[in-house]
């Protein structure tokens, strides 16, 4: 009897300490990484740095923003897919790298629906077809007519497959029935270098990134891809005679799909708080981005992943 009593007392004394010893450290307890799957500059990089700065302040931990360009957005996105599913490594993802990539890239090394989980989408933006300032063709009809008469003579820069810019270029070629020579670069900045120097003719870039170059007169805007005008003096593709070319991009942060739910919830709460601040919205507006959130981000992204491959196939866009 005394033995049983002693064992019971020892068990009761030890019980309060066992759960405390088993608890993992609170998240986050160390450095976090936001991977930008393209080079510095451009919309992914801008939003990645905005969110990285906000997360650092909201979570009380340092956040490093790491550019991992290559194969459009495939190299950086694949890196995060293969990273530990612990919430410490995130990737900037958008409609190009998440919803359109399977229809654009043969043998894509990841499945966006299966391998990645969206934390939240924070912005949406349209695209603008821009040209070197001395390009003789000033309107979309003029450009299309010249391209049809001179197949492959006009060049268009892209950051490679899986990027929204590459999708825009592919849709333009397919829907207008023209042949443009695509020149691939590692990110938007080198494309602007070549465009401003007159060594390439066209670039289909996010309106937010293109806007400062358009306003300064360093490039000329041909048409924008939204339902309505994003730049007051620039017509939409619909107004310019190509009504099928309507394209906008959403962007947010993603983590490996097996990331624990409590960690996902903590990150989502932090991102939602950042995205709701007037300062963040002002920074989006300064680059012609519009704020975007959805109450069920996972359902939205699943729907987009089903919708885009069919749309791209209908437009005649094939994986490369």
C-alpha positions in Angstrom: 0.0 0.0 0.0 2.8 2.4 0.9 4.5 1.5 -2.4 1.4 2.4 -4.5 1.0 5.7 -2.6 4.6 6.6 -3.2 4.3 5.9 -6.9 1.0 7.9 -7.1 2.6 10.9 -5.4 5.7 10.7 -7.7 3.4 10.6 -10.7 1.4 13.6 -9.5 4.5 15.6 -8.8 6.0 14.9 -12.2 2.8 15.5 -14.2 2.9 19.3 -14.3 6.5 19.3 -15.6 6.0 16.8 -18.5 3.9 19.0 -20.8 6.2 22.0 -20.3 9.2 20.0 -21.3 7.5 18.7 -24.4 6.3 22.1 -25.7 8.1 23.3 -28.9 9.5 26.9 -28.8 7.0 29.6 -29.7 6.9 30.5 -33.4 8.9 32.4 -34.6 12.0 32.0 -32.5 14.6 32.7 -35.2 15.3 34.3 -38.5 12.7 33.9 -41.3 13.3 34.0 -45.0 11.1 35.4 -47.8 12.3 34.0 -51.2 11.8 36.1 -54.3 11.9 33.7 -57.2 13.2 36.4 -59.6 16.0 38.9 -59.6 16.0 42.3 -57.8 13.5 44.8 -59.1 10.0 44.1 -60.5 6.7 43.5 -58.7 7.6 40.2 -56.9 10.8 41.8 -55.4 9.0 45.0 -54.4 6.2 43.1 -52.6 8.5 40.6 -51.1 10.5 43.4 -49.5 7.4 45.2 -48.3 6.1 42.1 -46.7 9.4 41.1 -45.3 9.8 44.4 -43.6 6.2 44.2 -42.2 6.6 40.7 -41.0 9.8 41.6 -39.2 8.0 44.3 -37.2 4.9 42.2 -36.6 6.6 39.0 -35.6 9.5 40.5 -33.7 12.1 38.5 -35.7 14.5 39.4 -38.4 13.3 38.6 -41.9 15.8 38.2 -44.8 14.6 38.7 -48.4 16.5 36.3 -50.7 16.4 36.5 -54.5 16.7 33.1 -56.2 16.1 33.7 -59.9 16.2 31.1 -62.6 13.9 29.5 -65.2 11.4 32.2 -64.8 10.2 31.6 -61.2 10.8 27.9 -61.1 14.2 27.7 -59.3 13.2 29.9 -56.4 9.7 28.3 -56.0 11.2 24.8 -56.1 13.7 25.8 -53.4 10.8 26.6 -51.1 8.8 23.5 -52.0 11.8 21.4 -50.9 12.5 23.5 -47.7 11.5 22.4 -44.2 7.8 22.9 -43.7 8.1 24.9 -40.5 7.0 28.4 -41.6 10.5 29.8 -41.6 10.9 29.8 -45.4 8.2 31.5 -47.6 8.1 32.4 -51.3 6.5 35.2 -53.1 4.0 33.7 -55.6 1.7 35.1 -58.2 -0.7 34.0 -60.9 2.2 33.2 -63.2 4.3 31.1 -60.9 1.3 29.3 -59.2 -1.7 29.1 -61.4 -0.2 29.4 -64.9 3.2 27.6 -64.5 1.9 24.1 -65.1 0.5 25.1 -68.4 3.6 27.0 -69.4 6.5 24.8 -68.3 7.1 21.2 -69.3 8.1 18.9 -66.5 7.5 21.5 -63.8 9.3 20.1 -60.7 6.5 21.0 -58.3 2.7 20.9 -58.2 1.4 24.2 -57.0 -1.9 22.7 -55.6 -0.2 19.8 -53.8 3.1 21.2 -52.7 2.3 24.8 -51.7 -0.1 26.5 -49.3 -1.1 30.1 -49.7 -0.8 32.3 -46.6 -2.6 35.3 -48.1 -2.8 37.3 -51.3 -2.1 41.0 -50.8 -2.2 42.7 -54.2 -3.4 42.7 -57.7 -2.2 44.6 -60.7 -2.5 44.7 -64.5 0.2 44.7 -67.1 1.4 47.3 -69.7 2.9 46.6 -73.0 5.8 49.1 -73.3 8.2 49.9 -76.1 11.5 51.6 -76.6 10.7 55.3 -77.0 11.9 55.5 -80.7 9.9 52.5 -81.9 8.2 53.7 -85.1 4.9 51.8 -84.3 3.1 53.9 -81.7 -0.3 52.1 -81.4 -1.2 48.4 -81.0 -2.8 48.2 -84.5 0.4 49.6 -86.0 2.5 47.2 -84.1 0.4 44.2 -85.0 0.4 45.1 -88.7 4.2 45.5 -88.7 4.7 42.2 -86.8 2.5 40.3 -89.3 4.4 41.8 -92.2 7.8 41.1 -90.6 7.6 37.9 -88.6 10.2 37.6 -85.8 11.7 41.0 -86.4 10.3 42.7 -83.3 11.9 41.5 -80.0 10.2 41.2 -76.6 12.0 40.7 -73.3 10.7 38.3 -70.6 12.0 37.0 -67.3 11.3 33.5 -68.6 8.6 30.9 -68.3 6.4 31.0 -65.2 6.4 34.8 -65.0 3.4 37.0 -65.6 5.4 39.0 -68.2 6.0 35.8 -70.2 2.3 35.0 -70.0 1.4 38.4 -71.3 3.9 38.1 -74.2 2.6 34.6 -75.0 -1.1 35.8 -75.0 -0.2 38.8 -77.2 1.5 36.6 -79.8 -1.3 34.0 -79.7 -4.3 36.3 -79.7 -2.9 38.8 -82.2 -1.5 36.1 -84.4 2.0 37.6 -84.6 5.5 36.2 -84.2 7.7 38.1 -81.8 11.3 37.0 -80.9 11.3 36.4 -77.2 14.5 37.2 -75.4 14.8 35.8 -71.8 16.5 37.6 -69.0 17.0 37.1 -65.2 14.5 39.6 -63.9 13.0 42.9 -65.0 16.0 45.3 -64.4 18.2 43.9 -67.2 15.2 44.0 -69.6 14.8 47.7 -68.8 18.5 48.3 -69.4 18.2 46.7 -72.9 14.9 48.5 -73.6 16.2 51.9 -72.7 19.3 51.3 -74.8 17.1 50.4 -77.8 18.5 46.8 -78.0 15.1 45.2 -77.6 11.7 46.5 -78.8 9.0 45.5 -76.3 8.4 44.4 -72.7 5.0 43.3 -71.2 5.5 44.3 -67.6 3.5 44.9 -64.5 1.9 48.3 -64.7 3.3 49.2 -61.2 6.9 48.6 -62.3 6.5 50.2 -65.7 4.7 53.3 -64.5 7.8 55.3 -63.5 9.5 54.6 -66.8 6.4 55.6 -68.7 6.0 58.8 -66.7 9.6 59.8 -67.2 9.3 59.2 -71.0 12.1 56.6 -71.0 9.7 54.1 -72.5 6.4 54.4 -74.4 3.2 52.6 -73.3 1.2 50.9 -76.0 -1.7 49.3 -74.1 -2.7 48.1 -70.7 -4.3 44.7 -69.9 -7.0 45.6 -67.3 -10.8 45.9 -67.8 -10.4 49.7 -67.4 -7.5 52.1 -67.9 -4.7 51.8 -65.4 -2.8 54.7 -66.9 -5.1 57.6 -67.9 -3.4 58.3 -71.3 -2.9 54.7 -72.3 -5.7 52.7 -73.9 -6.6 49.1 -72.9 -6.1 46.2 -75.2 -9.8 46.0 -75.5 -10.0 49.6 -76.7 -7.1 48.9 -79.1 -8.9 46.1 -80.9 -7.7 43.1 -79.0 -10.6 42.5 -76.5 -9.6 39.0 -75.5 -6.4 40.2 -73.9 -7.5 40.9 -70.3 -4.9 40.0 -67.7 -4.3 40.8 -64.1 -2.0 39.3 -61.5 -2.5 38.5 -57.9 0.5 38.2 -55.6 1.1 36.9 -52.0 3.1 34.6 -49.8 3.2 30.8 -49.9 4.8 28.1 -47.7 5.3 24.3 -48.1 2.0 22.5 -47.9 2.9 20.5 -44.8 3.5 23.6 -42.7 1.7 23.1 -39.3 -1.7 24.8 -39.0 -0.8 26.9 -35.9 2.2 28.3 -37.8 0.1 29.0 -40.9 -2.5 30.8 -38.7 0.1 32.9 -37.0 1.6 34.0 -40.4 -1.8 34.7 -41.9 -2.8 36.9 -38.9 0.5 38.9 -39.3 0.1 39.3 -43.1 -3.6 40.4 -42.7 -2.5 43.1 -40.1 0.2 44.3 -42.4 -2.0 44.5 -45.4 -4.7 46.4 -43.6 -2.4 49.3 -42.6 -2.7 52.7 -44.5 1.1 52.8 -44.9 1.1 49.4 -46.8 -1.8 50.4 -49.0 -0.2 53.7 -49.8 3.0 51.9 -50.8 0.9 49.6 -53.1 -0.9 52.6 -54.6 2.4 54.3 -55.3 3.2 51.5 -57.7 -0.3 51.2 -59.2 -1.0 48.0 -57.2 -4.5 47.5 -55.8 -4.9 45.8 -52.4 -6.4 42.3 -52.6 -7.5 39.8 -49.9 -9.9 36.9 -50.0 -11.7 35.3 -47.0 -10.8 31.8 -48.3 -7.4 32.1 -49.9 -7.0 28.3 -50.3 -10.3 28.0 -52.2 -9.5 31.0 -54.4 -6.0 29.7 -55.4 -7.4 26.2 -56.1 -10.0 27.7 -58.4 -7.3 29.8 -60.2 -5.1 26.7 -60.6 -8.0 25.0 -62.4 -9.1 28.0 -64.5 -5.8 29.2 -66.0 -4.5 26.1 -67.8 -7.8 25.8 -69.7 -7.7 29.5 -70.6 -4.1 29.3 -71.8 -4.8 26.2 -73.8 -7.8 27.9 -75.4 -5.5 30.8 -76.4 -3.1 28.4 -78.0 -0.4 28.8 -75.4 1.7 25.6 -75.1 4.2 24.6 -72.4 7.9 25.0 -73.3 
